[in-house]
Amino acid sequence: MAEQNRLQEDERDEKKWKQWGPYLSERQWATVREDYSPDGDCWNYFPHDMARSRAYRWGEDGLLGITDQQSRLCLGLALWNGKDPMLKERLFGLTNPEGNHGEDVKELYYYLDSTPTHSYMKALYKYPQSEFPYTQLVEENRKRTTTEPEFEIQDTGVFNDGKYWDVFAEYCKNAPDDVLCRYTLCNRSKETCSIIVLPTLWFYNTWVWGCSHESCTREGCSHEGCTTKPTLRLRSDCGVDCSHETLGPMTFLFDCLDDGTAPKLVFTENETNTMRLFELENSTPYVKDAFHDYIVDDDTSKVSPDSQGTKMAGVYRLVVPAGGSVQIRCRLLPTSSEQVKSPFGQEFNDIFTLRLQEADDFYDKVIGRKDAEHYRVSRQALAGLLWSKQFYQYIVKDWLDGDRSILQPPEERKTGRNCEFKHLFNRDVISMPDKWEYPWYASWDLAFHMITMARVDVHFAKEQLLLFLGERYMHPNGQIPAFEFSLSDVTPPVHAWSCLAVWRMSGPRGARDMHFLASCFQKLVINFTWWVNRKDPDGNNIFTGGFLGLDNIGVFDRGIKLPEGCELEQADGTAWMAFYCVCMLEMAIKLANHDPVYEEMATKFFEHFVTICEAINNMYGEGLWDEKDSFYYDRLIVDGNPELLRVRSLVGLVPLFATLVLEEDAISPLKGFSERVEWFLNNREDLARRHSYMLPGKKRRQLLNLPTESHMRKVLACLLSEDEFLSPFGIRSLSKYHEEHPFEIHTKVGGLASVNYQPGESTMSMFGGNSNWRGPIWLCMNYLIIESLRRYDYFYGESLKVDFPTGSGNSLRLRDVAVELSKRLVNLFVPDSNGRRPCHGNDALYKDDPHFKDLVLFYEYFHADEGRGCGASHQTGWTALVVNCIDLLPQ
């Protein structure tokens, strides 16, 4: 298979098929990296209005664009409909303070296809033909309260009656460094319309910051990557030569339109317009926003007459009849390539046809035989996951110190955000949660991304997981960085689980990548030790952890420093560590069967798991378990007085994850470990209450389980109750019980506080207000629940059945419950009997417009009662787990 061959060639470093890809961010403005304010207010320091005029320090962004793996040369689209106040070069959205539910992109765009080597890619942007409603979007959202829905671009009516452009961007590769570009502009209206399209090429600015910049190869500078100023220079054949020290000579060519019209090529510099922004004289007469002035203001003096610079574009002025389309073709290739002689002949179309067929062949095998809707959802989900790769650069020491005379950070920076992560040196292509709303990695998100990524590119998945365990990321103390807003925040320890899952996909049984597993294990031991040393303050195996990725799920912000005399014992923090233990135990057993040195480590994690089980179930008599409610809760201790925080949420479901089935044939060769397990069985009654075993046939299986079987059955009854956690679309993050029964408490931590059921967007500003864990459906946690149910079923089989839903009398094995939950999650994305995809809510465009109805968005989370998508609209990272859920359905 052609795409599989390309993956293997890239893995063996024979051909760099991944050199070019969708690695261009969709938002670089208003990020922590670009923030040099004294108060750390990145949203207001570098807003959208500045982005067209100000050169970025730490990366680039663009519209439907691509770049190389170091973001040296970037390619994207710019558009103007003749009415907008600004040239459309990047996606627009509200900042966190502007949105009534936090930051939110206010554009419609879709990832339609991509192979893992990006040998073929396709995306779509919908551009209004009327003036883009920038002001209306800002003002209307500002008026709305947190109890009202967000005001979206569809609500303005600009897409009604087909009055918009469908802008398709397609890329394919003839060779690793020969990239073909095809842009198709479709007029969906009933009238002839005009549009100006600028395929734009530019160099990431690495030359103005001074020799301390982490991209400098100038004479006398030892820093990697910084260059002398590169150049884009006009050729005689409607193209440009691209000269860059480390990239090699490249050529970018523009094709004429079908009527023979050639584009006008314009040039400027990718440098800040300091006069517009700061009323300071520009260092060059030709600056970053020159094309805006040239197109929107018709000011030809703003582009360079010398036909060279570091940013250029081909200007196509199109007039398209009603329902018609026009195609623009470009090509980026090495200057020495023979293809320069005939870049846009019949071969150009043939290459696209071939690469698309190869993509179809690849996904027919990866996805398998599915019905049309399941196939469509799977392919678009995988496309979104692959398009969400991004070049990410953040060198904390340089960021703290600033650049010689250009960007000097305030003194507050030295003791402020991320100052404790001075070792951090990130300069890699990384899987992002959402390249607009979250254009920075989140380490626990990434662990989920790789579960689905490994289905199409297991090598990339392994590289990503190891990256975060390496010395350029992991703190010397063992902490894995969380995300750029606070690298030292603590998120759930799911990295080991992801490493195990990816390892299982690294080859058939007996041929899996043991070196990868061992490499992960060695570094994870360091991270595990950090958790034990930092998050078990009393050494009693009851863990804290802070917000643990669940933002506003607590009665108060669990990430704040508690007042003196207060301590929070976390059921999820403790259960996550038990889950970490069983993952490390399974790793150690796998490794010990190849190298006996790991056997003692298996014993160590087994014993640690036992002590955590004892603590969460028995400390204070019942530990963090409440027999009255049959649920696990956090416990707040104030001045020595403990009180359970009786909030029925995902916090109390995490204990279900901590389970492992030990196979006799896996542990019997490990004599010392087997003897230790037997000793515990025979001498520890506390363990015996939680440790089960069965003899299916002649094979002995043993179940390690954090909750006892009795506790597990009671939690499952709550989990599967439609009055509690079970919704039509999966498992809620907070029990529906709290809709009528809010939990309230008055403490010295936060005064009077309450938790009530909120099935959609949050009505509070905790953690920015843009995510909500007090009711909605989250694919990541649902997937862990499904996987846990399958593990339990592997052990219990027919001997354990439960009602689904609780009280219905419909008795199912747990594996069948997992299938039913998967169906509910999948139903978020497929049309119902009325042709409506629940994820799109009641938006009529997606139901009635033929150019919308096959498009799917993979939101951050989903309204628990309606299925409507909420939060980030392109969080295909962990929401791509729907692909794995589809695989569980009977076909």
Long-range contacts (C-beta under 8 A, 24 or more apart in sequence): 1-358, 1-361, 1-362, 1-365, 2-119, 2-358, 2-361, 2-362, 3-115, 3-116, 3-117, 3-119, 3-358, 3-359, 3-361, 3-362, 4-362, 6-115, 6-117, 6-119, 7-116, 7-117, 7-457, 7-459, 10-117, 10-459, 11-459, 15-175, 15-176, 16-176, 16-177, 17-117, 17-118, 17-119, 17-173, 17-176, 18-69, 18-117, 18-118, 18-429, 18-460, 19-68, 19-69, 19-176, 19-177, 20-66, 20-67, 20-68, 20-69, 20-118, 20-173, 20-176, 20-177, 20-179, 20-332, 21-66, 21-67, 21-69, 21-118, 21-121, 21-389, 21-429, 22-65, 22-66, 22-114, 22-118, 22-121, 22-123, 22-386, 22-387, 22-388, 22-389, 22-390, 23-66, 23-67, 23-68, 23-69, 23-71, 23-389, 23-390, 23-391, 23-429, 24-60, 24-61, 24-62, 24-65, 24-66, 24-67, 24-71, 24-74, 24-75, 24-76, 24-390, 24-391, 25-59, 25-60, 25-61, 25-62, 25-390, 25-391, 25-432, 25-435, 25-439, 26-61, 26-62, 26-63, 26-90, 26-91, 26-105, 26-435, 26-436, 26-439, 27-61, 27-90, 27-91, 27-93, 27-105, 27-435, 27-436, 27-437, 27-439, 28-56, 28-58, 28-59, 28-60, 28-61, 28-439, 29-54, 29-56, 29-61, 29-90, 30-95, 30-103, 31-58, 31-59, 31-439, 31-440, 31-484, 32-417, 32-418, 32-440, 32-484, 32-485, 33-57, 33-58, 33-59, 33-393, 33-394, 33-399, 33-440, 33-484, 34-58, 36-402, 36-407, 36-408, 36-409, 36-410, 36-413, 37-410, 38-410, 38-411, 38-412, 38-413, 39-412, 40-412, 40-416, 40-417, 43-95, 43-96, 43-97, 43-103, 44-95, 44-97, 47-95, 48-90, 48-92, 48-93, 48-95, 50-277, 51-90, 52-86, 52-87, 52-89, 52-90, 52-288, 52-289, 52-292, 53-272, 53-273, 53-276, 53-277, 53-287, 53-288, 53-289, 54-272, 54-273, 54-277, 54-288, 55-205, 55-208, 55-270, 55-271, 55-272, 55-288, 56-204, 56-205, 57-209, 57-403, 57-407, 58-393, 58-394, 58-399, 59-204, 59-391, 59-392, 59-393, 60-202, 60-204, 61-90, 61-439, 62-89, 62-90, 62-200, 63-88, 63-89, 63-90, 63-91, 63-125, 64-109, 64-123, 64-125, 64-167, 64-169, 66-118, 66-121, 66-171, 66-179, 67-204, 67-391, 68-247, 69-391, 69-429, 70-225, 70-246, 70-391, 70-427, 71-204, 71-391, 71-393, 72-203, 72-204, 72-206, 72-227, 72-230, 72-244, 72-246, 72-247, 73-201, 73-202, 73-203, 73-204, 73-230, 73-242, 73-244, 73-247, 73-250, 74-201, 74-202, 74-203, 74-204, 75-181, 75-199, 75-200, 75-201, 75-252, 75-332, 76-199, 76-200, 77-125, 77-167, 77-169, 77-183, 77-197, 77-198, 77-199, 77-200, 78-197, 78-198, 78-200, 78-291, 78-295, 78-313, 79-127, 79-165, 79-167, 79-195, 79-196, 79-197, 79-198, 80-195, 80-196, 80-198, 80-295, 80-296, 81-127, 81-128, 81-129, 81-130, 81-131, 81-132, 81-165, 81-193, 81-195, 82-194, 82-195, 82-196, 83-129, 83-130, 83-131, 83-132, 84-131, 84-132, 84-296, 85-131, 85-132, 85-134, 85-296, 86-134, 86-292, 86-296, 87-198, 87-291, 87-292, 87-295, 87-296, 88-127, 88-132, 89-200, 89-291, 89-292, 91-436, 92-132, 92-134, 92-137, 93-436, 93-437, 94-137, 94-138, 94-141, 96-768, 96-769, 96-770, 98-138, 98-141, 98-142, 99-141, 99-150, 99-770, 100-141, 100-142, 100-144, 100-145, 100-146, 100-148, 100-150, 100-151, 101-146, 101-150, 101-761, 101-762, 101-769, 101-770, 101-870, 101-871, 102-768, 102-769, 102-770, 102-771, 103-437, 103-768, 103-770, 104-141, 104-150, 104-437, 104-770, 104-873, 105-436, 105-437, 105-872, 105-873, 105-874, 106-137, 106-152, 106-153, 107-153, 108-153, 108-154, 108-159, 109-874, 110-380, 110-855, 110-856, 110-857, 111-380, 111-383, 111-384, 111-386, 111-387, 111-388, 111-874, 111-876, 112-380, 112-383, 113-359, 113-379, 113-380, 113-383, 114-382, 114-383, 114-386, 114-387, 115-355, 115-358, 115-359, 115-362, 115-386, 116-386, 116-456, 116-457, 116-460, 117-173, 118-171, 118-173, 118-386, 119-172, 119-173, 119-355, 119-358, 119-359, 120-170, 120-171, 120-172, 120-173, 120-352, 120-355, 120-356, 120-358, 120-359, 121-169, 121-170, 121-171, 121-172, 121-386, 121-387, 122-168, 122-169, 122-170, 122-171, 122-383, 123-168, 123-169, 123-387, 124-166, 124-167, 124-168, 124-169, 124-855, 125-166, 125-167, 125-169, 126-159, 126-164, 126-165, 126-166, 126-167, 127-164, 127-165, 127-167, 127-195, 128-153, 128-158, 128-159, 128-163, 128-164, 128-165, 129-163, 129-164, 129-165, 129-189, 129-193, 129-195, 130-158, 130-163, 132-158, 133-158, 146-761, 146-762, 146-763, 146-764, 146-765, 146-769, 147-763, 149-760, 149-761, 150-761, 154-843, 154-845, 159-845, 159-849, 161-189, 161-190, 162-188, 162-189, 162-190, 162-849, 162-851, 163-188, 163-189, 164-188, 164-189, 165-193, 165-195, 166-851, 167-197, 170-352, 172-351, 172-352, 172-355, 172-356, 173-355, 174-333, 174-339, 174-351, 175-333, 175-337, 177-248, 177-250, 177-333, 177-334, 178-331, 178-332, 178-333, 178-334, 178-337, 178-339, 179-331, 179-332, 179-333, 180-329, 180-330, 180-331, 180-348, 180-351, 180-352, 181-329, 181-330, 181-331, 181-332, 182-327, 182-328, 182-329, 182-352, 183-327, 183-328, 183-329, 183-330, 184-325, 184-326, 184-327, 184-328, 185-318, 185-320, 185-325, 185-326, 185-327, 185-328, 186-320, 186-324, 186-325, 186-851, 187-320, 187-321, 187-322, 187-323, 187-324, 187-325, 188-323, 188-851, 189-322, 190-322, 190-323, 191-322, 192-319, 192-320, 192-321, 192-322, 193-319, 193-320, 193-322, 194-317, 194-318, 194-319, 194-320, 195-318, 195-320, 196-295, 196-315, 196-316, 196-317, 196-318, 197-315, 197-316, 197-318, 197-328, 198-291, 198-295, 198-313, 198-314, 198-315, 198-316, 199-254, 199-313, 199-314, 199-316, 199-328, 199-330, 200-291, 200-311, 200-312, 200-313, 201-232, 201-240, 201-242, 201-252, 201-311, 201-312, 201-313, 201-332, 202-232, 202-270, 202-310, 202-311, 202-312, 203-230, 203-232, 203-242, 203-244, 203-270, 203-310, 203-311, 204-270, 205-270, 205-271, 205-310, 208-271, 208-283, 208-406, 209-403, 209-404, 209-406, 209-407, 210-403, 210-404, 210-405, 210-406, 211-404, 212-398, 212-401, 212-403, 212-404, 213-398, 213-403, 214-393, 214-395, 214-398, 214-425, 214-427, 217-245, 217-246, 225-427, 229-310, 230-310, 231-308, 231-309, 231-310, 232-267, 232-308, 232-309, 232-310, 232-311, 232-312, 233-307, 233-308, 234-265, 234-267, 234-307, 234-308, 237-340, 238-262, 238-263, 238-265, 238-314, 240-265, 240-312, 241-335, 248-334, 249-334, 249-335, 249-336, 250-332, 250-333, 250-334, 250-335, 251-332, 251-333, 251-334, 251-335, 251-337, 251-340, 252-330, 252-331, 252-332, 253-330, 253-331, 253-332, 253-333, 253-340, 253-343, 253-344, 254-314, 254-328, 254-329, 254-330, 255-328, 255-329, 255-330, 255-331, 255-343, 255-344, 257-316, 257-318, 257-326, 257-328, 258-326, 258-327, 261-316, 263-314, 263-315, 263-316, 264-314, 264-315, 265-307, 265-312, 265-313, 265-314, 265-315, 266-290, 266-291, 266-294, 266-303, 266-304, 266-312, 266-313, 266-315, 267-303, 267-304, 267-306, 267-307, 267-308, 267-309, 267-311, 267-312, 268-302, 268-303, 268-304, 268-309, 268-310, 268-311, 268-312, 269-304, 269-309, 269-310, 269-311, 270-309, 270-310, 270-311, 271-310, 362-456, 366-455, 366-456, 367-883, 368-887, 368-891, 369-891, 370-886, 370-891, 371-891, 373-830, 373-831, 374-826, 374-830, 374-886, 374-889, 374-891, 376-854, 376-856, 377-826, 377-829, 377-830, 377-856, 377-882, 377-883, 377-886, 378-882, 378-883, 378-886, 380-855, 380-856, 380-858, 381-452, 381-856, 381-858, 381-876, 381-879, 381-880, 381-882, 381-883, 382-452, 382-455, 382-456, 382-880, 382-883, 383-876, 384-858, 384-874, 384-876, 384-880, 385-431, 385-449, 385-452, 385-453, 385-876, 385-877, 385-880, 386-456, 387-435, 387-876, 388-431, 388-432, 388-433, 388-434, 388-435, 388-449, 388-874, 388-876, 388-877, 389-429, 389-430, 389-431, 389-432, 390-429, 390-430, 390-432, 390-435, 390-439, 391-428, 391-429, 392-426, 392-427, 392-428, 392-429, 392-430, 392-432, 392-440, 392-441, 393-426, 393-427, 394-424, 394-426, 394-440, 394-484, 395-424, 395-425, 395-426, 395-427, 396-421, 396-422, 396-423, 396-424, 396-425, 396-487, 397-422, 397-423, 397-425, 417-485, 417-486, 418-484, 418-486, 418-487, 418-488, 420-475, 420-487, 420-488, 421-475, 421-481, 421-487, 421-488, 423-471, 423-472, 423-475, 423-476, 424-472, 424-473, 424-481, 424-487, 425-472, 426-472, 426-473, 428-467, 430-464, 430-467, 431-464, 431-877, 432-877, 433-860, 433-872, 433-875, 433-877, 433-878, 434-860, 434-872, 434-873, 434-874, 434-875, 434-876, 434-877, 435-874, 436-872, 436-874, 437-770, 437-860, 437-871, 437-872, 437-873, 437-874, 437-875, 438-483, 438-872, 438-875, 440-483, 440-484, 440-485, 441-483, 441-484, 442-482, 442-483, 442-491, 443-468, 443-480, 443-481, 443-482, 443-483, 443-491, 443-495, 444-482, 444-491, 444-492, 444-494, 444-495, 444-549, 445-780, 445-877, 445-878, 446-877, 447-494, 447-495, 447-497, 447-498, 448-494, 448-498, 448-780, 448-783, 448-877, 448-878, 448-881, 449-877, 449-878, 449-880, 450-498, 450-501, 450-502, 451-498, 451-501, 451-502, 451-783, 451-881, 451-884, 452-880, 452-881, 452-883, 452-884, 454-501, 454-502, 454-505, 454-506, 455-505, 455-883, 455-884, 458-502, 458-505, 458-506, 461-502, 461-505, 462-502, 462-506, 462-513, 462-516, 465-495, 465-498, 465-499, 465-502, 465-520, 466-516, 466-519, 466-520, 466-523, 468-495, 469-495, 469-519, 469-520, 469-523, 469-524, 469-527, 470-523, 474-523, 474-526, 474-527, 475-530, 477-530, 477-534, 478-526, 478-527, 478-528, 478-529, 478-530, 479-527, 479-530, 479-534, 480-527, 489-546, 489-547, 489-559, 490-535, 490-545, 490-546, 490-547, 490-548, 490-559, 491-548, 491-549, 492-545, 492-548, 492-549, 492-572, 492-576, 493-527, 493-528, 493-531, 493-576, 493-577, 493-579, 493-580, 494-576, 494-579, 495-524, 495-527, 496-520, 496-524, 496-528, 496-580, 496-583, 496-584, 496-587, 497-579, 497-583, 499-524, 499-583, 499-587, 500-583, 500-586, 500-587, 503-590, 514-590, 514-591, 514-594, 517-587, 517-590, 517-591, 518-591, 518-595, 520-587, 521-584, 521-587, 521-588, 521-591, 521-598, 521-601, 524-584, 524-587, 525-584, 525-601, 528-580, 528-584, 531-577, 531-580, 532-577, 535-573, 535-577, 536-577, 537-567, 538-567, 540-615, 540-619, 541-574, 541-577, 541-608, 541-611, 541-612, 541-614, 541-615, 541-616, 542-569, 542-570, 542-574, 542-615, 542-616, 542-619, 542-623, 542-624, 543-569, 543-570, 543-573, 543-574, 543-576, 543-577, 544-568, 544-569, 544-570, 544-573, 545-570, 545-572, 545-573, 545-576, 547-767, 548-572, 548-573, 548-576, 550-649, 550-650, 550-651, 550-733, 550-773, 551-766, 551-767, 551-771, 551-772, 551-773, 552-762, 552-764, 552-766, 552-767, 552-771, 552-772, 552-773, 552-774, 553-647, 553-649, 553-650, 553-651, 553-733, 553-734, 553-773, 553-774, 554-634, 554-645, 554-647, 554-651, 554-755, 555-645, 555-647, 555-743, 555-745, 555-747, 555-750, 555-753, 555-754, 555-755, 556-747, 556-749, 556-750, 556-753, 557-750, 557-766, 557-767, 558-634, 560-749, 562-749, 563-748, 563-749, 565-638, 565-639, 565-640, 565-748, 566-636, 566-637, 566-638, 566-639, 566-747, 566-748, 566-749, 567-636, 567-637, 568-634, 568-635, 568-636, 568-637, 569-624, 569-634, 569-635, 569-636, 569-637, 569-642, 570-634, 570-651, 571-616, 571-624, 571-632, 571-633, 571-634, 571-635, 571-651, 571-652, 571-654, 571-655, 572-634, 572-650, 572-651, 572-652, 572-654, 574-612, 574-615, 574-616, 574-624, 575-616, 575-632, 575-654, 575-655, 575-657, 575-658, 575-706, 576-654, 576-657, 577-612, 578-609, 578-612, 578-613, 578-616, 578-655, 578-658, 578-706, 579-654, 579-657, 579-658, 579-706, 581-605, 581-606, 581-608, 581-609, 581-612, 581-658, 582-609, 582-658, 582-659, 582-660, 582-704, 585-609, 585-660, 585-704, 586-660, 589-662, 589-666, 589-667, 589-670, 589-673, 590-666, 592-670, 592-673, 593-666, 593-669, 593-670, 596-670, 599-670, 599-672, 599-673, 600-672, 602-670, 602-673, 603-672, 603-673, 603-676, 606-673, 606-676, 606-677, 606-680, 606-704, 607-676, 609-658, 609-704, 609-706, 610-680, 610-684, 610-687, 612-706, 613-686, 613-687, 613-690, 613-706, 614-686, 614-687, 616-655, 616-706, 617-690, 617-706, 617-707, 617-708, 617-711, 618-686, 625-707, 625-711, 630-711, 630-714, 630-715, 630-717, 630-718, 631-714, 631-715, 631-718, 632-707, 632-715, 636-745, 636-747, 636-749, 638-747, 638-748, 638-749, 643-745, 645-743, 645-745, 646-743, 647-734, 647-738, 647-743, 647-755, 648-718, 648-724, 648-725, 648-734, 648-735, 648-737, 648-738, 649-733, 649-734, 649-735, 649-755, 649-773, 649-774, 650-733, 650-734, 650-773, 650-778, 650-781, 652-715, 653-715, 653-719, 653-725, 653-731, 653-781, 653-785, 655-706, 655-707, 655-711, 655-715, 656-706, 656-707, 656-712, 656-715, 656-716, 656-719, 656-785, 656-788, 657-784, 657-785, 657-788, 658-705, 658-706, 659-703, 659-704, 659-705, 659-706, 659-788, 659-791, 659-792, 660-703, 660-704, 660-791, 661-701, 661-702, 661-703, 661-704, 661-791, 661-794, 661-795, 662-701, 662-702, 662-703, 662-704, 663-699, 663-701, 664-699, 664-700, 664-701, 664-702, 665-699, 677-702, 692-795, 694-795, 694-796, 694-799, 696-797, 701-795, 703-795, 712-792, 713-802, 716-802, 717-802, 717-803, 717-806, 718-806, 719-785, 720-802, 720-803, 720-804, 720-805, 720-806, 720-817, 721-805, 721-806, 721-807, 722-805, 722-806, 724-806, 726-805, 726-806, 727-759, 727-777, 727-824, 727-864, 727-865, 728-824, 728-827, 728-865, 728-867, 729-777, 729-824, 729-825, 729-827, 729-828, 729-838, 729-862, 729-864, 729-867, 730-777, 730-779, 730-782, 730-821, 730-824, 730-825, 730-828, 730-862, 730-864, 731-777, 731-781, 731-782, 731-785, 731-821, 732-757, 732-759, 732-775, 732-776, 732-777, 732-864, 733-772, 733-773, 733-774, 733-775, 733-776, 733-777, 733-778, 733-781, 733-861, 733-864, 734-758, 734-773, 734-774, 734-775, 736-775, 736-864, 738-774, 759-863, 759-864, 759-865, 759-866, 760-863, 760-864, 760-866, 760-868, 760-870, 761-870, 761-871, 770-871, 770-872, 771-860, 771-861, 771-871, 772-861, 772-870, 772-871, 775-864, 776-861, 776-862, 776-863, 776-864, 776-870, 777-825, 777-828, 777-861, 777-862, 777-863, 777-864, 777-867, 778-861, 779-825, 779-861, 779-878, 779-879, 779-881, 779-882, 780-878, 780-881, 782-821, 782-825, 783-878, 783-881, 783-884, 783-885, 785-821, 786-818, 786-821, 786-822, 786-885, 786-888, 787-818, 789-814, 789-815, 789-817, 789-818, 789-821, 790-814, 790-815, 790-818, 793-818, 818-888, 819-888, 819-889, 819-890, 822-885, 822-886, 822-888, 822-889, 823-889, 825-882, 825-885, 826-882, 826-885, 826-886, 826-889, 827-867, 828-862, 828-867, 828-869, 828-882, 829-856, 829-858, 829-882, 838-862, 838-866, 838-867, 838-868, 839-867, 839-868, 839-869, 840-868, 840-869, 841-866, 841-867, 841-868, 841-869, 842-868, 858-882
